[in-house]
Amino acid sequence: MSLSKQLLILISVLFLLIFGGNFAVSLDKIRGYLQVESRIHAQDTATSLGLSLSPYMTNPRDPILATMIQAIYDMGYYKEIRLTDVEGRTLVQLNDSQIFEEVPRWFIHWLPMETATATSEISSGWNITGSVQVTSHPGYAYLKLYQQMLDALYYSLAALALSVLLLFLLLRFTLRPLKTIDRQAQAIAAGSFARIATLPWTTEVRNVARSMNQMSGKIEGVIGHLNQRLDALGQRLRLDELTGLYKKTNFETDMERLFGGEEGYVVSIGIDAFAELARDLGETATDALLRHLAEALVQCATAEQPEARGYRFHGAEFALVLPGLSAVRVEPFARALQEALRDVGERHGRADIAHVGIAPLNPLGAPTGILAAAQDACQQARLIGANSYVIRQGYEEGRSREQWHALVFDLIDQRRYQISYIDQVEDLRHGGLLMEEAFTQVFDETGTPLPIAAFVSMAERFDRIADLDRGVTERVVERLVAERVSHGVEINLAMATLRSLDFRAWLNDFLHRHPAQAGQLIFSITAYGVAKDPALFQDFIRFAHGLGARVLLKRYEPQFVSVEAVKTMRPDFIRLARDLTAGISSDESKRTLVEAIRQVGDLLDIIIVAENVQSRSDLEIVREIGLPGASH
């Protein structure tokens, strides 16, 4: 409940308590006043009537007695008037049992009033000849009291309504700065470090607003500093210090990003007799040669394909990835690369400096297999001549498009796939299991396992990946219900599934039927997939949170998704790429990078977990850094 509502209710209750007390006291005083007035009026009437009847009491049968009493009685204020003689015999008696319909019965019951009765003796000369008794009618007193109560009630309600309205307007004006501070706090929690430009005029609220501005600036500065550190450390980990080319870990990641049937080629470049070359030239000259060779490779590749990337694997082994390079252009590119190698060789007095192997991207193969094909071609080039190259013209697909189509549809429609649970993430803080990953396995007609990357690629090509992800989700929930699993289960989704409106409609209906299991589902999307469409990922996070599910950013590296993007997206989990923690116990740069990512996670309430930590020493460092979970 908002503060303004609390104040409104509190003040209204106080008003009602004060009004109720005053109202009850006022009614009681008015009732007492009316009772006194009624007694006085009855006594005055009895006295005056007794004096008026005195001359006529010598003849009890005189009709003027009844006439005079009737005249007084007709005024209507009396319940009863009775005239008796000296012996107590009733001479004249008039009474009225009139009921005032305007006054409710409950009012009379809760506020009883005494009936006023007065008696006056009548005398003729020195003798008492009779008495007259007058009883006031209480209905008039009740009517007057009831009307007074209604008038006071209507006035009080009008005063209450006016007071509440004025109080509402005053509180709205006074508490507006608090709402601004509340919105600022929510913005800070969401990763947007807003400032309050106009400070409130209330001293206490003004101080709070000033403190919030300072805190917002400090947190923004901390995250900005961490982002800079992550960028710098990420660059150091990604790039070879000598040549500035990317390292082998980036090659594998970039190759995974290219899966999906994109045309292109992988180039392997190997320097001949590198050990002898380094010994003859010396360290300085060898380093200069490697730098010149790297520059030549990148210039040649980017001239052909602007998106090309260069890599250095080891001392003498380089690679290029040229996405989008067509088969028609590969031969001219190879000749240009051969000429560039010849120029570098002449510059350093070496006629034969390196050989080149080129292999096409295989959408159905593994990155290591494509690289191996290029390296095999490089070895063949050594048998041809100085600075020569070999181009592999194709790859064995194994199945035709029609065969893949039939296999994919059959496996998904018949659900002939298996779900195993791998990569159990241990809760490093409290013990137990934090989550595990649902891994899909598929087999062909002969029972031979199919590469899951190739199968997913073909399922995306045939627009069936959302159906596969839906089936996997159903199987996971069935297991959660049957085995009463208490930890979270990670389900890998493709970006195409996130775009599917049919999948979202089904998931909305499915999780509404299984609300108890929704909180255990952790939908996982790879960082390099998210990098292609961050807005779609952010929209899916909002959608999943609305259903009670959670979202994990998988294989995270700062080069794909920046801290600024993470701050905006706000996934529930981030699972680091395994290369960031492999050998972390002996690599200070990796440790510093992971510590910075953990600090960002703490600030943004994101759980950071490590993937497949192999050695015990690495696991101890991960635990020491303070990551909440790790698989190993």
C-alpha positions in Angstrom: 0.0 0.0 0.0 1.3 3.4 -0.9 2.3 6.0 1.7 -0.4 8.4 0.5 -3.1 5.7 0.9 -1.8 4.9 4.4 -1.9 8.6 5.4 -5.4 9.0 3.9 -6.7 6.0 5.8 -5.0 7.0 9.1 -6.3 10.6 9.0 -9.7 9.4 7.9 -9.8 6.9 10.9 -8.7 9.7 13.3 -11.4 12.0 11.9 -14.0 9.3 12.3 -13.0 8.6 15.9 -13.0 12.3 16.8 -16.3 12.9 14.9 -17.9 9.8 16.5 -16.9 10.9 20.0 -18.1 14.4 19.5 -21.3 13.2 17.8 -22.2 10.8 20.6 -21.6 13.5 23.3 -23.6 16.1 21.3 -26.6 13.7 20.9 -26.5 12.9 24.6 -26.5 16.6 25.5 -29.3 17.4 23.1 -31.3 14.5 24.4 -30.8 15.8 28.0 -31.7 19.3 27.0 -34.9 18.1 25.3 -35.9 16.0 28.3 -35.5 19.1 30.6 -37.4 21.2 28.2 -40.2 18.6 28.0 -40.5 18.5 31.9 -40.6 22.3 32.1 -43.1 22.6 29.3 -45.4 19.9 30.9 -45.2 21.7 34.3 -45.9 25.1 32.8 -48.9 23.7 30.9 -50.3 21.9 34.0 -50.0 25.0 36.2 -51.6 27.4 33.6 -54.3 24.9 32.9 -55.0 24.4 36.6 -55.4 28.2 37.1 -57.6 28.4 34.0 -59.9 25.5 35.2 -60.1 26.7 38.8 -63.3 29.0 38.5 -65.2 26.2 36.8 -64.5 23.3 39.1 -67.5 24.1 41.4 -69.5 22.3 38.7 -67.7 19.1 37.6 -70.2 18.7 34.8 -69.6 22.1 33.3 -68.8 21.5 29.6 -66.3 24.3 29.6 -63.8 22.1 31.5 -63.6 19.7 28.5 -63.5 22.5 26.1 -60.6 24.2 27.7 -58.6 21.0 28.0 -59.4 20.1 24.4 -58.1 23.5 23.2 -54.8 22.8 25.0 -54.6 19.2 23.9 -55.2 20.1 20.2 -51.9 21.8 20.1 -50.5 18.3 19.7 -47.5 18.4 22.1 -49.1 16.2 24.8 -49.6 12.5 25.0 -52.2 12.7 27.7 -54.2 15.3 29.8 -56.3 14.1 32.6 -58.6 16.1 35.0 -59.7 14.5 38.3 -61.8 15.7 41.2 -60.7 15.8 44.8 -61.7 12.2 45.2 -59.6 11.1 42.3 -62.4 10.4 39.8 -61.6 11.2 36.3 -63.6 14.1 34.9 -61.9 14.6 31.5 -59.2 12.4 29.9 -57.6 12.9 26.5 -54.6 10.8 25.2 -52.7 10.4 22.0 -50.8 7.3 20.9 -49.6 8.8 17.6 -46.4 7.3 16.1 -43.9 9.5 14.2 -43.0 7.5 11.1 -40.1 9.8 10.3 -38.2 8.4 13.3 -36.8 4.9 12.9 -37.5 2.3 15.6 -33.8 1.6 16.1 -33.2 5.3 16.9 -35.9 5.2 19.6 -34.4 1.9 20.9 -30.8 3.1 21.2 -31.7 6.6 22.5 -34.6 6.2 25.0 -36.1 9.4 26.4 -38.1 9.7 29.7 -41.7 10.8 29.3 -42.2 14.1 31.2 -45.4 14.2 33.4 -46.5 17.2 35.6 -49.4 17.6 38.0 -51.1 20.7 39.2 -53.7 20.9 42.0 -56.9 23.0 41.4 -58.4 25.0 44.2 -61.5 27.1 44.6 -61.0 29.6 47.5 -59.4 27.7 50.2 -60.6 24.3 49.1 -58.8 21.9 46.7 -61.4 20.8 44.1 -59.2 18.5 41.9 -56.0 18.1 39.9 -54.8 18.2 36.3 -52.0 15.8 35.0 -50.2 16.7 31.8 -47.8 14.2 30.0 -45.7 15.5 27.2 -45.6 13.5 23.9 -42.0 12.2 23.4 -42.4 11.8 19.6 -41.7 15.5 19.1 -38.5 15.2 21.1 -37.4 12.2 19.2 -38.2 13.9 15.9 -36.2 17.0 16.9 -33.3 14.8 18.1 -33.4 12.7 14.9 -33.4 15.8 12.7 -30.4 17.2 14.7 -28.6 13.9 14.2 -29.2 13.9 10.4 -28.1 17.5 10.1 -24.9 16.9 12.1 -24.2 13.7 10.1 -24.6 15.3 6.7 -22.4 18.2 7.7 -19.8 15.9 9.1 -19.8 13.7 6.0 -19.5 16.7 3.8 -16.6 18.0 6.0 -15.0 14.5 5.8 -15.2 14.4 2.0 -13.9 17.9 1.6 -11.1 17.2 4.1 -10.1 13.9 2.3 -10.1 15.8 -1.1 -7.9 18.6 0.3 -5.7 16.0 2.0 -5.4 13.9 -1.2 -4.3 17.0 -3.2 -1.8 18.0 -0.4 -0.3 14.5 -0.1 -0.1 14.2 -3.9 1.9 17.4 -4.0 4.0 16.6 -0.9 4.7 13.0 -1.8 5.4 13.5 -5.5 9.2 13.7 -4.8 9.0 10.3 -3.0 7.4 8.8 -6.1 10.2 10.3 -8.2 12.8 8.7 -5.8 10.9 5.4 -6.0 11.1 5.5 -9.8 14.8 6.3 -9.6 15.4 3.4 -7.3 13.6 1.0 -9.7 15.5 2.4 -12.6 18.8 1.8 -10.7 17.7 -1.7 -10.0 17.0 -2.2 -13.7 20.5 -0.9 -14.6 19.5 2.7 -15.6 21.3 5.2 -13.4 18.9 8.2 -13.6 19.3 11.4 -11.7 16.7 13.6 -10.0 17.2 17.0 -11.7 14.9 19.1 -9.5 15.5 18.4 -5.8 12.4 18.5 -3.5 11.8 21.4 -1.1 11.1 19.2 2.0 14.4 19.1 3.8 14.4 15.3 4.7 13.2 14.3 1.2 15.7 16.6 -0.4 18.5 14.9 1.5 17.3 11.5 0.4 17.1 12.6 -3.2 20.6 14.0 -3.0 21.9 10.7 -1.5 20.1 8.7 -4.3 21.7 10.9 -6.9 25.1 10.3 -5.4 24.5 6.5 -5.1 23.3 6.4 -8.7 26.5 8.1 -9.9 28.7 5.9 -7.9 27.1 2.7 -9.1 27.2 3.9 -12.7 30.9 4.7 -12.2 31.6 1.3 -10.8 29.8 -0.5 -13.6 31.5 1.7 -16.2 34.9 1.0 -14.7 34.1 -2.8 -14.6 33.0 -2.6 -18.2 36.3 -0.9 -19.2 38.2 -3.6 -17.3 36.2 -6.3 -19.0 36.9 -4.9 -22.4 40.6 -4.5 -21.7 40.9 -8.0 -20.2 38.7 -9.5 -22.9 41.0 -8.0 -25.6 44.1 -9.4 -23.8 42.5 -12.9 -23.7 41.2 -12.8 -27.2 44.2 -11.3 -29.1 47.7 -12.6 -29.6 50.0 -10.1 -28.0 52.6 -10.2 -30.7 50.5 -10.2 -33.9 47.2 -8.7 -32.7 45.4 -11.7 -34.3 42.6 -13.6 -32.6 43.5 -16.8 -30.6 42.3 -20.3 -31.3 39.5 -20.1 -28.8 37.9 -17.3 -30.8 38.3 -19.4 -34.0 36.1 -22.2 -32.5 33.5 -19.7 -31.3 33.4 -17.9 -34.6 33.0 -21.2 -36.4 30.0 -22.0 -34.3 28.5 -18.7 -35.2 28.8 -19.5 -38.9 26.8 -22.7 -38.6 23.6 -22.5 -40.6 24.7 -23.1 -44.1 26.5 -19.8 -44.8 29.0 -20.0 -47.8 32.6 -19.4 -47.0 36.1 -20.9 -46.6 38.6 -21.6 -43.9 42.3 -21.0 -44.6 45.2 -22.7 -42.8 48.7 -21.1 -43.1 51.7 -23.0 -41.8 55.3 -21.5 -41.7 57.9 -24.0 -42.9 60.7 -25.1 -40.5 59.8 -22.4 -38.0 62.3 -23.6 -35.4 65.2 -23.3 -37.8 63.9 -20.0 -39.0 63.8 -18.6 -35.5 67.3 -19.8 -34.7 68.7 -18.3 -37.9 67.0 -14.9 -37.6 67.0 -14.4 -33.9 64.1 -13.4 -31.6 63.7 -9.8 -32.7 63.8 -10.6 -36.5 61.4 -13.6 -36.0 58.9 -11.4 -34.1 59.1 -8.9 -36.9 58.5 -11.6 -39.5 55.5 -12.9 -37.6 54.0 -9.4 -37.4 54.6 -8.7 -41.1 53.1 -12.0 -42.0 50.0 -11.4 -39.8 49.5 -7.9 -41.4 49.8 -9.4 -44.9 47.3 -12.2 -44.2 44.7 -9.8 -42.7 45.1 -7.2 -45.5 44.7 -9.8 -48.2 41.7 -11.4 -46.5 39.8 -8.2 -45.8 40.4 -6.9 -49.3 38.5 -9.9 -50.5 35.9 -10.2 -47.6 35.6 -7.2 -45.2 34.2 -9.6 -42.5 37.2 -11.9 -42.7 39.2 -12.6 -39.5 42.7 -13.7 -38.9 43.9 -16.1 -36.1 47.2 -17.3 -34.7 47.1 -20.8 -33.2 50.7 -21.5 -32.3 54.1 -20.1 -33.1 54.0 -21.1 -36.8 50.3 -21.8 -37.5 47.8 -19.2 -38.7 44.3 -19.3 -40.0 41.8 -17.2 -41.8 38.0 -17.4 -41.9 36.2 -15.8 -44.8 32.4 -16.0 -44.5 30.6 -15.3 -47.7 33.5 -16.1 -50.0 32.1 -17.7 -53.1 33.6 -20.7 -54.9 34.2 -18.5 -57.9 36.4 -16.1 -56.0 38.4 -18.6 -53.9 41.0 -19.2 -56.7 41.8 -15.5 -57.2 42.0 -15.0 -53.5 44.5 -18.0 -53.2 46.7 -16.5 -55.8 46.6 -13.0 -54.1 47.5 -14.7 -50.8 50.4 -16.6 -52.4 51.7 -13.3 -53.8 51.5 -11.7 -50.4 53.5 -14.5 -48.8 56.1 -14.2 -51.5 56.4 -10.4 -50.7 56.9 -11.1 -47.0 59.5 -13.8 -47.8 61.5 -11.5 -50.0 61.4 -8.8 -47.3 63.0 -11.2 -44.9 65.3 -13.0 -47.3 63.3 -16.2 -47.5 62.0 -17.5 -50.9 59.8 -20.2 -49.3 58.1 -18.9 -46.2 54.7 -20.7 -45.8 52.1 -22.9 -47.4 48.3 -22.5 -47.6 45.4 -25.0 -47.3 41.8 -23.9 -48.1 38.6 -25.8 -47.2 35.0 -24.8 -47.6 32.6 -24.3 -44.6 30.6 -27.4 -44.0 27.2 -26.7 -42.4 26.9 -30.3 -41.4 30.3 -30.8 -40.0 32.1 -29.8 -36.8 34.5 -26.8 -36.6 37.4 -29.1 -35.7 36.7 -31.2 -38.8 36.6 -28.2 -41.1 39.9 -26.9 -39.7 41.4 -30.4 -40.0 40.5 -30.4 -43.7 42.2 -27.1 -44.2 45.3 -28.3 -42.3 45.4 -31.4 -44.4 45.3 -29.3 -47.6 48.1 -27.2 -46.2 50.2 -30.3 -45.7 49.5 -31.3 -49.3 50.6 -27.8 -50.4 54.1 -28.5 -49.0 54.6 -31.1 -51.7 53.8 -28.8 -54.5 56.3 -25.9 -54.2 57.3 -22.7 -52.5 54.4 -20.7 -51.0 52.0 -22.9 -52.8 48.3 -23.6 -51.9 45.8 -26.4 -52.2 42.0 -25.8 -52.3 39.6 -28.6 -51.4 36.7 -28.3 -53.7 34.0 -29.8 -51.6 33.0 -31.9 -48.7 31.0 -35.1 -48.3 27.6 -34.3 -47.0 26.6 -37.9 -46.6 22.8 -37.3 -47.1 20.9 -35.5 -49.7 18.5 -32.7 -48.8 15.5 -35.0 -49.3 17.0 -37.6 -47.0 17.7 -35.0 -44.3 14.2 -33.6 -44.7 12.6 -37.0 -44.2 14.9 -37.8 -41.2 14.3 -34.5 -39.4 10.6 -34.7 -39.8 10.4 -38.3 -38.8 12.6 -37.8 -35.6 10.7 -34.7 -34.5 7.1 -35.9 -35.3 7.7 -39.4 -33.7 9.8 -37.9 -30.9 12.5 -40.4 -31.6 15.1 -38.5 -29.6 16.5 -38.9 -26.1 17.0 -36.5 -23.3 20.0 -36.9 -21.0 21.0 -34.6 -18.2 24.5 -33.3 -18.1 26.7 -30.4 -16.8 25.3 -30.6 -13.2 26.0 -27.2 -11.7 27.0 -27.4 -8.1 25.9 -24.7 -5.6 29.3 -23.6 -4.4 27.8 -21.5 -1.6 25.2 -23.8 0.0 26.0 -27.2 -1.5 23.6 -29.4 -3.5 22.6 -29.1 -7.1 21.8 -25.7 -8.6 20.8 -26.8 -12.1 21.5 -29.3 -14.8 21.3 -29.2 -18.6 18.8 -31.2 -20.7 20.9 -32.5 -23.7 19.2 -33.8 -26.8 20.5 -36.9 -28.5 19.3 -38.0 -32.0 20.0 -41.2 -33.9 19.5 -42.2 -37.6 17.7 -45.3 -38.9 20.6 -47.6 -38.0 20.9 -46.2 -34.4 24.0 -44.2 -35.2 24.3 -41.0 -33.2 24.0 -37.8 -35.3 26.0 -34.7 -34.6 23.5 -32.5 -32.7 24.9 -29.3 -34.2 24.2 -30.7 -37.7 20.7 -31.9 -36.8 19.8 -28.6 -35.2 21.1 -26.8 -38.3 18.9 -28.9 -40.6 15.9 -28.5 -38.2 16.3 -24.8 -38.5 16.6 -25.0 -42.2 13.3 -27.0 -42.4 11.6 -24.7 -39.9 11.1 -27.5 -37.3 13.4 -26.3 -34.6 10.5 -24.8 -32.5 8.7 -28.2 -32.6 11.9 -29.9 -31.3 12.3 -27.4 -28.5 8.6 -27.8 -27.6 9.0 -31.5 -27.4 12.1 -31.2 -25.2 10.3 -28.8 -22.9 7.4 -31.2 -22.5 9.8 -34.1 -21.7 11.6 -32.1 -19.1 8.4 -31.1 -17.3 7.2 -34.7 -17.4 10.4 -35.7 -15.6 10.1 -32.8 -13.1 6.6 -34.0 -12.2 7.4 -37.8 -12.2 10.7 -37.6 -10.2 9.8 -34.6 -8.1 13.0 -32.8 -9.0 13.7 -29.7 -6.9 16.6 -28.1 -8.8 16.5 -26.1 -12.0 16.8 -27.6 -15.5 18.4 -25.8 -18.4 16.7 -26.1 -21.8 18.5 -24.9 -24.8 16.5 -22.8 -27.3 17.4 -21.6 -30.7 16.9 -18.0 -31.7 14.4 -19.1 -34.3 12.3 -20.6 -31.5 12.3 -17.3 -29.7 10.9 -15.7 -32.8 8.1 -18.3 -33.1 4.7 -16.8 -32.0 3.3 -20.4 -32.1 5.9 -21.6 -29.6 5.2 -18.6 -27.3 1.5 -19.2 -27.4 2.0 -22.9 -26.7 4.5 -22.2 -23.9 2.1 -19.7 -22.3 -0.7 -22.3 -22.2 1.6 -25.1 -21.2 3.2 -23.3 -18.2 -0.2 -22.1 -17.0 -1.1 -25.7 -16.7 2.1 -26.5 -14.9 2.7 -23.4 -12.7 4.6 -25.4 -10.0 7.3 -26.5 -12.6 7.6 -23.1 -14.4 10.0 -21.8 -11.8 12.4 -24.7 -12.4 12.7 -24.2 -16.1 15.8 -22.2 -17.2 15.7 -21.4 -20.9 19.2 -21.1 -22.3 20.4 -19.1 -25.3 24.0 -18.9 -26.5 25.8 -15.5 -26.3 26.8 -15.5 -29.9 23.2 -16.1 -30.9 22.0 -13.3 -28.7 24.6 -11.0 -30.2 22.7 -11.3 -33.5 19.4 -10.0 -32.1 19.7 -8.6 -28.5 16.2 -7.0 -28.7 14.6 -10.4 -29.4 16.4 -11.9 -26.4 15.4 -9.1 -24.1 11.8 -9.4 -25.2 11.9 -13.2 -24.5 13.2 -12.6 -21.0 10.2 -10.4 -20.3 7.9 -13.1 -21.7 9.5 -15.9 -19.7 9.5 -13.9 -16.5 5.8 -13.3 -17.0 5.3 -17.1 -17.0 7.5 -17.6 -13.9 10.4 -19.2 -15.8 14.0 -18.0 -15.9 16.5 -17.3 -18.6 20.3 -18.1 -18.9 22.8 -16.5 -21.2 25.1 -19.4 -22.3 28.8 -19.4 -23.1 29.1 -15.8 -22.2 32.1 -13.8 -23.3 32.3 -10.0 -23.2 33.2 -9.9 -26.9 29.7 -11.0 -27.9 27.5 -9.3 -25.3 28.8 -6.2 -23.5 28.1 -5.4 -19.9 25.9 -2.5 -21.1 23.8 -5.0 -23.0 23.6 -7.4 -20.1 22.6 -4.5 -17.8 19.6 -3.8 -20.2 18.7 -7.5 -20.8 18.9 -8.7 -17.1 19.0 -12.5 -17.6 18.7 -14.6 -14.4 21.9 -16.5 -15.1 25.1 -16.1 -17.0 27.1 -19.2 -17.8 30.7 -18.4 -18.6 32.4 -19.9 -21.7 34.6 -22.7 -20.5 37.7 -21.0 -21.9 37.4 -18.2 -19.4 37.9 -20.6 -16.5 40.2 -23.2 -18.2 43.6 -22.7 -16.6 42.4 -19.8 -14.4 44.6 -21.0 -11.5 47.7 -20.1 -13.5 46.4 -17.1 -15.6 46.0 -13.9 -13.7 44.2 -12.2 -16.6 41.5 -14.8 -16.6 41.1 -14.5 -12.9 40.8 -10.7 -13.0 38.2 -11.0 -15.9 36.0 -13.5 -14.1 36.2 -11.4 -10.9 35.0 -8.4 -12.8 32.1 -10.3 -14.3 31.2 -11.6 -10.9 31.1 -8.1 -9.5 28.8 -7.0 -12.4 26.6 -10.0 -11.6 26.4 -9.0 -7.9 25.4 -5.4 -8.8 22.7 -6.6 -11.3 21.4 -9.6 -9.2 22.5 -12.0 -12.0 23.8 -15.5 -10.9 27.2 -16.2 -12.6 28.1 -19.9 -13.0 31.2 -21.5 -14.6 31.0 -24.3 -17.1 33.0 -27.6 -17.1 35.8 -26.6 -14.8 38.3 -29.5 -15.2 41.0 -29.2 -12.6 40.7 -29.1 -8.9 43.0 -26.0 -8.7 40.8 -24.1 -11.2 37.7 -25.1 -9.2 39.3 -23.7 -6.0 40.0 -20.4 -7.7 36.4 -20.3 -9.0 35.2 -20.9 -5.5 37.6 -18.3 -4.1 36.4 -15.7 -6.6 32.9 -16.2 -5.3 31.0 -17.6 -8.2 27.7 -19.1 -7.0 27.9 -22.3 -9.1 30.1 -24.4 -11.4 29.9 -27.6 -13.3 32.9 -29.9 -13.2 
